[in-house]
């Protein structure tokens, strides 16, 4: 079975955690003791119904306030597919948490309250999904029960959303679904209250949406994580290079080039554990052996010469700032890109983006917590990279404060 990673986003009280709780509950993915625990918590809080949001809201502050603060990951599976859900907060002060949770997602569920329609938070979350190159978006118009399951209300909201989304460039697949997370309408089973809706239920769409084309299977990239030398009797002369394929396909006999040395050789064999494979492709974790004894270590990259990555020390990127300490011009950091780590300095702060209006604020000299914008970096040694639009693995990085070891920013190379 393949794996779908998806994230939820929406304004406060739009029902993100309730939606995930309903999805887990109706798909029979909750253990009995979990259900008993949330029933007990619901009784103590005085809730009229079982509060399914408690399945994902794990922090005490979240349960007391009825909001999502941290990113909660949940795992479940159906006979068709495995799923990893990232339940992310909707508050503007937790933008960095949403960016973190959505950074590996294939699909985003953007919730809209049917009573409120498209609001600033909806646009902000859509902008972040677009920035992170999430190509598949489900627009879930929630709380349809509170507007008497009105088709007219739903159609108006979808029309407004599509008018805004036309300004975004990475979202290619928008699927609108009217739902009621509280009552389970169109979550797992089709709703009888909205027989005017001809589309599928949310779970059916999640099981069948095609995301295989999202990976870059053209440009071959293999960042080396570890050199394997077992020094055992069984694998006496074995020397393999372990890592995760970040793009393209590698097969025995392929001509490859090692960056930064530029030496060329051929792939001898490809292993997953001790099983020999005929090919390896993103996002598999494998070990590759080479025909020639060439020195290679962590931070190097195996590529194909006919389509190499860009190489350079001057990097233009969009970043989301994570730290309470401001980013200033000439700030010095450690940059981690694929498996490579080096020093970097901020050369230029180009602009910040007002993520509610999408306007660029060019007159700026620093970034504060949760702000998003464009900067230029100079690295101490060259990086081998692609633009984030072409490859999310080789186009992304994090910045680390060398004094505190705090991750202060996530970046997407332009």
Buried (B, 14 or more C-beta within 10 A) or exposed (E): EEEBBBBBBBBBBBBBBBBBBBBBBBBEBBEEEBBEEBBEBBEEEEBEEBBBBBBBBEEEEBBEEBBBBBBBEBEBEBEEBEBBBBBBBBBBEBBBBBBBBBBBBBBBBBBBBBEBBBBEBBBBBBBBBBBBBBBBBBBBBBBBBBBEBBBEBBBBBBEBBEEBBEEBEBBEEBBBBBBBBBBBBBBBEBBEBBEEBEBBBBBBBBBEBEBEEBBBBEBBBBBBBEBBEEEEEEEEEBBBBBBBBBBBBBEBEBEBBBBBEEBEBEBBBBBEEEEEBEBBBBEBEBBBBBBEEBEBEBBBBBBBEEEBBBEEEEBBBBBBBBBEEBBEEEBEBBBBBBBBBBEBBBBEBBBBBBBEEBEEEEEBEBBEBBBBBBBBBBBEEBBBBBBBEBBBBBBBBBBBBEEEEEBBBBBBBB
